């Protein structure tokens, strides 16, 4: 699975909207400049996120974008799938079991898809951006750990 520039930039822009708080707006220009995103690309991504129901926009001199979703309930998986579509590994849909003549490799890719989806589902936008928590593999699944702890 490749994380596209579009997805990376979309997450950064959603992060900016999550940081300003519910009901507040942040300008697309500020989000673009603050995250080294080309402004024209940021506008395109913003329009796609509005269509996907992740953002809403406010027009006018004090306009901008704000979250259209609850950051404490919206998982990283929700965002990835809204921007990129279903998470697939080697062409297999992680939500379905392989059918027909199954190889051990197809089973491995299907299980990898389940792991990726579980990881992305284990953290919300608020936890990731506002609380600085990141999921780390543990013996019981994934536990949320402060980013500073992981980076040290």
Secondary structure as GFF3:
##gff-version 3
##sequence-region A 1 152
A	DSSP	alpha_helix	5	20	.	.	.	ID=ss1
A	DSSP	alpha_helix	28	34	.	.	.	ID=ss2
A	DSSP	alpha_helix	39	51	.	.	.	ID=ss3
A	DSSP	beta_strand	55	58	.	.	.	ID=ss4
A	DSSP	beta_strand	64	67	.	.	.	ID=ss5
A	DSSP	alpha_helix	76	84	.	.	.	ID=ss6
A	DSSP	beta_strand	88	89	.	.	.	ID=ss7
A	DSSP	beta_strand	92	93	.	.	.	ID=ss8
A	DSSP	alpha_helix	104	121	.	.	.	ID=ss9
A	DSSP	alpha_helix	125	129	.	.	.	ID=ss10
A	DSSP	beta_strand	133	138	.	.	.	ID=ss11
A	DSSP	beta_strand	141	146	.	.	.	ID=ss12
A	DSSP	alpha_helix	147	151	.	.	.	ID=ss13
###
